[in-house]
């Protein structure tokens, strides 16, 4: 006599959490790969942002005021301040 209250797990379903996660990632990857709009958002937009920010941003510091504070009351030579 079989009990109707105990659900049977199909043998093809992964029971391990890692296997479930990997199966989910694989499924989503195939969905993304089929949809061209999502593929463009995933790969195209970051490339566009790199080009835009590459022209807009720079590491060069221009026109900034710098102050040197000597709390030890020792006089620094002028060449270290003028460098």
N, C-alpha and C positions, 0 to 999 in steps of 0.2 A: 504494500500500500504506500503510495507516494503522497507526500504532503503538498498541498497547494500553496501553503503560506511561505515556503522557502523558495526564493527565486533562484533559478539555475543560471549560472554564469556561462554564456556561450564560450566554447573553447577558442574561438578566434579573437576574442577581445583580450587586450593586454591587461593584466592585473597589477603589474608593477607600476608605481607612480612615474618612474623614469621612462618606462616604455610608453606610457600614456602621454607624457609631455613630448617625447620625441615624435610620436605619431601625430600629435597636434601640430607641432612645428612643421613636419613634413606636409601635412594637409594644407596648412596656411601658405607654405612656400609655393605649392602648386597652384593655389588660388591666385596668389600675387603674380606668379609668372604668366598666367593666362590673361590677366587683366592688364591691358597696355597702359591705361590711365594710372593705375596704382604703381606700375613699374616705373613710369615717368616720375611720379611723385617721390618714389623711393630713391631713385638714382639721378634723375635729371635735375630736380630742384636743388639738391645740395651742390651740384656742379655749378649751377647758375649762381648760387650764393657765394661760392668760392671766388668766381670771377668778379662779381659785384663788390664784395668786401675787399678783394685784392686791390682794386683801384681806389676804394674809398678810405681804407685804413693804412696807416704807416707806423713804423716804429720810431720814426725820427721825432725828436723833441725840439720844438721851435718856440722861441720867445717865452721861455719860462724863467721866472725869477728864482734864484737860489740864494739862501742865506746860510752862512756858516756860523754856528754858535760854539764858542769855546768856553765850556763850563769849568774847565780846569784852571782857567786864568793864565794859561801858558800861551805865549805869543807864537802863532804859527808864522812861518816864513811866507812872504808875499808870493813866492812862486807856487805854493800849494793852493793859494786862493785864486790865482790867475790862470790856473791850468784848465 
